[in-house]
Amino acid sequence: MAEYSFSKITPLIQTLTEKCHSNYVIDPELYVKYDVKRGLRDINGNGVVAGLTNISTIKTTETIGNKTVPCEGKLYYRGIDVEDIVDGFIKDKRFGFEETIYILLFGNMPTLEQLNDFKKLLADFRVLPTTFTRDVIMKSPSDNMMNTLAKCVLALYSYDDNANDISIPNVLRQCIELITLFPVLSVYGYQAYSYYKNGESLFIHKPHPQLSIAENILYMLRADSKYTELEARILDLALVLHAEHGGGNNSSFTVHVVSSSGTDTYSAIAAALGSLKGPKHGGANIKVCMMFDEIKERVNDWDNEEELKEYLRKILHGEAFDKSGLIYGMGHAVYSISDPRAQLFKSYVEKLSIEKAMEKEYKLYTSVERLAREVIMEERRIYKGVCANVDFYSGFVYRMLGLPYELYTPLFAIARIAGWSAHRIEELINSNKIIRPAYKSIAPKASYTDLIERIIE
């Protein structure tokens, strides 16, 4: 019997690959000729309007006279400025992610009683099916936690007696269960991988019903279950800032597309996870950390701005780091002047850097943020400004918290499933049409008879 392998590339596969390259390439000029909005964006990079949403609003421009000009970025959850949401729970010294989930799902601020009832509901649902940890998570552990999450989500379908019921009460129940289980699945998945692949000690801490989602992540992940208040509050802030970002981001749009087909909740969320796993969407914070590792190694004097700028130019010219020509964490598809999430994050990141005795690294980040903007504006012709995005600082925060790389993108998913759930419910309530954009065929017509004759010849 032939050896079973997923990774075997045979000479035939190589030959067939060449055919793919020959027969799949589309002339970029044809996109211009037929006015095709590549990536569903116009020539200025603005997204093509494909739907309406009540869930969040992103403001990047303002009208002055009869002109539309870029402005400081703003993000609103259900019409509420995220800055106000953050200021509210920081001022009252409470955790804000659960409150944010409530706002996104139900459209308004909860009363204290409503919030406490919702937290209890989350705690009640934070229980995996009997033997699920052993039978699903611990078997065939993956080195990619996003794949582990997707596997677990699809497996949970088999434990749900009403898995295919897409009535709103049932979908809401499913979404709340997934929201509260995502941290458990992510942490347990990482622990299984660490045990089987790295030989590390295996410990499984059940989530504590009285702790917030952010606290529980640290509680379950660390062997001694200990964390500082500042650590938990900054992780909570990270979850709030990543929870939602409009219906047009790749993973949320995936939820709309897949939900419009009438499929089940588990399939829709698994599809969103596949989208977020991509390095162009959810993996940028890891790239930022890796880039800074190289900067710290190659730049002798972190306080020398000219030396820093010169190295950033090398990165931009594809001469350093991963040779992609990208300064990771700088620039955003929507924001130009500022990303409000990065601005909110930055002020609290400094506090954590002091607690962790990493002020020097924090200063380097702020220097690179400022200098990278200058270098990009000098070296590239761009139609809009350049700002640090939320990924610029999130990876630094996760590193200061001692979190493993493998959990960086799952943390994004733990937050964003709140937005995905809201978008799924919105799609099911408002749409009765499957989302189906058009692709124009440019394939030349061919005679089957002529092709057969050529093969015979």
VOGU-3710 file (C-alpha; in Angstrom, 3 decimals, decimal comma):
1> maeysfskit> 0,000/0,000/0,000  1,306/3,451/-0,921  2,386/5,707/1,951  -0,364/8,184/2,922  0,776/11,786/2,671  -0,801/15,206/2,399  2,492/16,904/1,599  3,872/14,824/-1,269  4,584/16,956/-4,350  5,153/14,625/-7,287
11> pliqtltekc> 6,565/15,501/-10,732  3,012/15,224/-12,097  1,771/17,754/-9,556  4,582/20,103/-10,669  3,589/19,679/-14,318  -0,066/20,313/-13,555  0,921/23,382/-11,528  2,549/24,837/-14,620  -0,760/24,411/-16,431  -2,465/26,341/-13,633
21> hsnyvidpel> -0,021/29,208/-14,033  -0,564/29,200/-17,785  -4,354/29,090/-17,727  -5,361/31,074/-14,648  -3,516/34,381/-15,054  -5,705/37,390/-15,843  -4,234/40,501/-17,471  -4,463/43,332/-14,882  -5,449/45,751/-17,674  -8,730/43,865/-18,101
31> yvkydvkrgl> -9,815/44,947/-14,619  -9,500/48,546/-15,803  -11,149/47,843/-19,153  -14,237/46,298/-17,582  -14,251/48,615/-14,532  -13,987/45,720/-12,106  -13,518/46,795/-8,488  -10,728/44,457/-7,411  -11,109/43,453/-3,787  -14,494/45,228/-3,905
41> rdingngvva> -12,673/48,571/-3,712  -12,701/51,552/-6,035  -9,601/53,221/-7,475  -9,179/55,261/-4,257  -9,263/52,185/-2,078  -12,765/52,799/-0,767  -14,950/49,751/-0,279  -17,831/49,175/-2,665  -21,086/49,431/-0,701  -22,499/45,891/-0,578
51> gltnistikt> -24,957/46,172/2,278  -26,342/48,139/5,206  -25,633/47,620/8,898  -26,692/48,955/12,278  -23,857/47,338/14,181  -20,895/49,683/13,846  -19,787/52,848/12,099  -16,310/53,822/10,955  -15,671/57,529/10,353  -12,587/58,514/8,363
61> tetignktvp> -13,671/61,684/6,520  -15,596/64,874/7,149  -17,188/67,494/4,896  -15,792/71,005/4,969  -17,712/73,298/2,635  -18,183/71,208/-0,482  -15,068/69,112/0,022  -14,636/65,749/1,698  -11,350/65,547/3,574  -9,708/62,927/5,820
71> cegklyyrgi> -10,193/63,325/9,562  -9,142/61,626/12,792  -10,577/58,120/12,777  -13,659/57,331/14,834  -15,299/53,988/15,625  -18,828/53,594/16,951  -20,486/50,458/18,315  -24,253/50,765/17,819  -23,819/54,530/17,519  -21,787/54,816/20,732
81> dvedivdgfi> -18,254/56,178/20,434  -15,813/53,441/21,458  -13,833/56,073/23,324  -16,890/56,746/25,505  -17,415/53,017/26,103  -13,783/52,620/27,179  -13,795/55,760/29,319  -16,934/54,489/31,065  -15,638/51,128/32,211  -12,112/52,398/32,920
91> kdkrfgfeet> -13,503/55,217/35,078  -15,741/52,827/37,037  -12,931/50,229/37,272  -14,951/47,416/35,748  -14,243/45,027/32,908  -15,777/46,133/29,620  -15,779/43,247/27,163  -18,978/41,633/28,448  -20,687/45,022/28,280  -19,402/45,476/24,727
101> iyillfgnmp> -20,781/42,080/23,692  -24,180/43,107/25,067  -24,094/46,417/23,153  -23,174/44,719/19,866  -25,744/41,923/20,180  -28,698/43,886/21,517  -28,151/47,459/20,332  -28,041/49,447/23,567  -26,213/49,936/26,845  -27,303/47,433/29,497
111> tleqlndfkk> -28,516/48,467/32,914  -26,514/47,067/35,824  -29,164/44,391/36,358  -29,211/43,454/32,658  -25,416/43,274/32,567  -25,255/41,067/35,670  -27,904/38,728/34,221  -25,962/38,548/30,950  -22,684/37,790/32,747  -24,410/34,958/34,602
121> lladfrvlpt> -25,736/33,618/31,298  -22,215/33,669/29,858  -20,877/31,817/32,907  -23,656/29,210/32,691  -22,835/28,543/29,029  -19,064/28,339/29,645  -19,130/24,543/29,941  -17,908/22,161/27,245  -19,800/18,921/26,544  -18,690/15,917/28,604
131> tftrdvimks> -15,437/14,391/27,265  -15,154/17,119/24,554  -11,741/18,205/25,853  -10,441/14,634/25,705  -12,151/13,479/22,504  -11,786/16,590/20,331  -9,218/19,036/21,691  -6,603/16,601/22,971  -6,641/14,419/19,865  -4,578/15,431/16,807
141> psdnmmntla> -3,462/18,810/18,242  -2,429/21,395/15,664  0,357/23,955/15,801  -2,141/26,509/14,474  -4,755/27,437/17,039  -7,048/28,955/14,417  -7,358/25,512/12,819  -7,938/24,054/16,272  -10,702/26,590/16,903  -12,356/25,851/13,559
151> kcvlalysyd> -12,172/22,100/14,204  -13,739/22,532/17,633  -16,509/24,787/16,325  -17,460/22,279/13,638  -17,295/19,452/16,185  -19,718/21,312/18,482  -22,294/21,006/15,673  -22,498/17,282/16,484  -23,342/18,009/20,127  -26,205/20,396/19,300
161> dnandisipn> -29,641/18,783/18,914  -30,856/21,910/17,075  -27,727/22,596/15,042  -29,554/23,422/11,787  -32,287/25,578/13,313  -31,681/29,159/12,106  -34,539/30,759/14,007  -33,230/33,850/15,810  -33,711/32,520/19,398  -31,712/29,408/18,538
171> vlrqcielit> -29,012/31,295/16,625  -28,684/33,750/19,514  -28,278/30,834/21,927  -25,634/29,260/19,697  -23,746/32,539/19,308  -23,687/33,238/23,050  -22,391/29,725/23,704  -19,620/30,142/21,118  -18,690/33,598/22,423  -18,190/32,299/25,941
181> lfpvlsvygy> -16,478/29,037/24,840  -13,926/30,565/22,445  -11,430/31,425/25,247  -11,726/27,900/26,675  -11,232/26,241/23,271  -8,252/28,480/22,450  -6,425/27,997/25,735  -7,076/24,254/25,942  -6,036/23,847/22,314  -2,738/25,586/23,013
191> qaysyyknge> -2,121/23,496/26,128  -2,737/20,276/24,200  -0,304/21,393/21,489  2,330/22,395/24,069  2,025/19,055/25,838  2,152/16,754/22,821  4,460/18,732/20,546  6,742/20,579/22,965  6,737/18,191/25,909  5,514/20,849/28,335
201> slfihkphpq> 3,518/20,047/31,458  -0,184/19,552/30,892  -2,639/21,358/33,124  -6,286/22,144/32,528  -7,881/24,885/34,612  -11,644/25,111/34,437  -12,867/28,697/33,902  -13,932/30,511/37,065  -17,615/31,562/36,963  -16,959/34,803/38,863
211> lsiaenilym> -14,178/36,065/36,602  -14,452/38,174/33,448  -13,515/36,755/30,050  -10,151/38,572/30,121  -9,391/37,347/33,634  -10,351/33,791/32,720  -7,949/33,732/29,766  -5,029/34,510/32,091  -6,434/32,287/34,847  -6,702/29,258/32,554
221> lradskytel> -3,480/29,854/30,642  -1,015/30,303/33,494  0,144/27,363/35,574  -0,344/29,305/38,824  -3,488/31,093/37,545  -2,086/34,403/38,825  -2,263/37,792/37,089  -2,178/41,457/38,031  -5,185/43,737/37,782  -3,422/45,860/35,153
231> earildlalv> -2,681/42,782/33,019  -6,325/41,709/33,051  -7,635/45,214/32,369  -5,384/45,779/29,357  -6,286/42,374/27,922  -9,935/43,304/28,460  -9,325/46,569/26,576  -7,717/44,636/23,719  -10,823/42,463/23,423  -13,099/45,524/23,378
241> lhaehgggnn> -11,079/47,218/20,631  -11,021/44,099/18,443  -14,680/43,149/18,941  -16,133/44,722/15,794  -15,094/46,738/12,761  -17,946/47,028/10,279  -19,595/44,555/7,935  -16,981/45,044/5,205  -13,931/43,585/6,926  -13,057/40,239/5,393
251> ssftvhvvss> -14,217/37,921/8,170  -17,449/39,785/8,969  -18,308/39,949/5,272  -17,636/36,203/5,146  -20,234/35,760/7,898  -22,765/37,757/5,864  -22,033/35,803/2,665  -22,186/32,378/4,285  -25,192/33,227/6,475  -27,109/34,421/3,407
261> sgtdtysaia> -27,063/30,852/2,111  -29,122/29,717/5,099  -26,410/27,508/6,570  -25,951/26,708/10,265  -24,173/28,899/12,827  -21,210/26,549/13,263  -20,420/26,566/9,547  -20,714/30,364/9,358  -18,363/30,935/12,301  -15,884/28,328/11,035
271> aalgslkgpk> -15,796/30,177/7,709  -15,075/33,447/9,524  -12,220/31,764/11,384  -10,747/30,654/8,064  -10,834/34,259/6,901  -9,303/35,701/10,066  -6,501/33,133/10,006  -5,078/34,761/6,874  -1,988/36,915/7,519  -3,546/39,799/5,579
281> hgganikvcm> -6,351/39,944/8,144  -5,735/38,505/11,602  -2,052/37,641/11,706  -0,491/41,082/11,344  0,305/41,547/15,043  2,659/38,546/14,930  4,440/40,092/11,940  4,829/43,355/13,876  6,525/41,540/16,770  8,844/39,640/14,437
291> mfdeikervn> 9,723/42,870/12,622  10,587/44,577/15,908  12,751/41,608/16,919  14,818/42,223/13,814  14,914/45,988/14,351  16,177/45,482/17,912  18,853/43,113/16,633  20,027/45,127/13,620  19,753/48,723/14,874  22,594/49,436/17,290
301> dwdneeelke> 21,282/52,629/18,859  17,493/52,666/19,340  17,640/56,374/20,175  19,365/57,253/16,903  16,507/58,406/14,674  18,588/58,486/11,504  19,713/54,896/12,020  16,118/53,851/12,651  14,875/55,673/9,560  17,563/54,108/7,409
311> ylrkilhgea> 16,575/50,619/8,532  12,889/51,369/7,972  13,786/52,447/4,437  15,471/49,074/3,910  12,316/47,308/5,054  10,209/49,494/2,759  12,492/48,753/-0,207  12,282/45,009/0,383  15,904/44,813/1,528  15,277/43,804/5,145
321> fdksgliygm> 13,026/41,687/7,375  10,779/39,475/5,196  11,573/41,384/1,952  7,866/42,141/1,430  8,369/45,900/1,369  5,838/46,311/4,190  6,319/48,072/7,509  3,865/45,968/9,466  1,403/47,746/11,718  1,547/50,908/9,625
331> ghavysisdp> -1,338/51,787/7,317  -4,931/50,657/7,165  -7,483/49,950/4,451  -9,875/52,533/5,920  -8,095/54,869/8,345  -5,599/57,459/7,130  -5,062/60,127/9,807  -5,436/57,850/12,834  -6,839/54,496/13,934  -8,869/55,244/17,087
341> raqlfksyve> -8,214/51,741/18,419  -4,444/52,242/18,249  -4,755/55,632/19,922  -6,827/54,205/22,788  -4,509/51,263/23,186  -1,331/53,330/23,205  -2,049/55,233/26,420  -2,586/52,026/28,398  0,313/50,177/26,768  2,718/52,625/28,378
351> klsiekamek> 1,383/51,764/31,842  1,924/48,061/31,215  5,459/48,676/29,916  6,295/50,369/33,224  4,906/47,434/35,228  6,919/45,016/33,081  10,100/47,174/33,077  9,911/47,438/29,276  9,881/51,227/28,932  12,811/51,092/26,513
361> eyklytsver> 10,875/48,841/24,139  7,819/51,080/24,430  9,915/54,107/23,481  11,216/52,190/20,453  7,639/51,442/19,357  6,612/55,080/19,614  9,721/56,168/17,702  9,101/53,673/14,902  5,429/54,708/14,721  6,435/58,343/14,159
371> larevimeer> 9,419/57,707/11,894  7,725/55,046/9,756  5,009/57,523/8,858  7,691/59,990/7,697  9,602/57,369/5,707  6,494/56,029/3,980  5,343/59,526/3,037  8,831/60,317/1,674  9,325/57,090/-0,261  5,869/56,188/-1,536
381> riykgvcanv> 3,290/58,031/-3,584  0,105/57,411/-1,660  -3,360/58,872/-1,994  -3,982/59,142/1,740  -2,123/59,492/5,011  -0,514/56,646/6,916  -1,170/55,808/10,548  -0,411/53,032/13,007  -3,194/50,461/13,142  -4,369/48,467/16,148
391> dfysgfvyrm> -1,995/45,600/15,319  1,004/47,873/15,833  0,629/47,764/19,612  -1,491/44,643/20,234  1,355/42,194/19,630  3,595/44,199/21,992  0,879/43,983/24,659  0,499/40,218/24,215  4,271/39,807/24,466  4,400/41,847/27,688
401> lglpyelytp> 1,637/39,612/29,035  3,783/36,580/28,253  1,230/35,134/25,845  2,487/32,649/23,229  2,536/33,611/19,541  0,121/30,770/18,846  -2,652/32,623/20,702  -2,233/36,071/19,123  -4,698/35,511/16,274  -7,107/33,414/18,397
411> lfaiariagw> -7,301/36,392/20,786  -8,505/38,420/17,801  -11,134/35,730/17,172  -12,151/35,642/20,846  -12,948/39,340/20,518  -14,326/39,452/16,974  -16,835/36,631/17,426  -18,958/39,243/19,218  -19,160/41,225/15,976  -19,534/38,102/13,839
421> sahrieelin> -22,510/37,004/15,919  -24,195/40,377/15,536  -23,616/40,349/11,771  -25,003/36,818/11,442  -28,189/37,758/13,272  -28,490/40,967/11,240  -28,141/39,036/7,972  -30,721/36,430/8,956  -33,250/39,041/10,079  -32,922/41,395/7,110
431> snkiirpayk> -31,999/39,389/4,033  -33,905/36,820/2,023  -31,463/36,772/-0,879  -28,248/34,836/-1,154  -25,253/37,125/-1,695  -24,038/36,513/-5,213  -21,863/39,145/-6,930  -21,021/38,723/-10,604  -17,721/37,695/-12,165  -17,299/38,574/-15,847
441> siapkasytd> -15,922/35,723/-17,913  -12,998/36,611/-20,200  -12,318/33,062/-21,351  -12,105/32,744/-25,157  -14,582/30,364/-26,719  -13,102/27,080/-27,893  -14,440/24,291/-30,097  -14,461/20,934/-28,315  -13,940/19,168/-31,685  -10,907/21,318/-32,517
451> lieriie> -9,383/20,614/-29,101  -9,839/16,849/-29,562  -8,179/17,034/-32,997  -5,193/18,898/-31,532  -4,764/16,232/-28,852  -4,879/13,469/-31,482  -2,308/15,276/-33,615
//
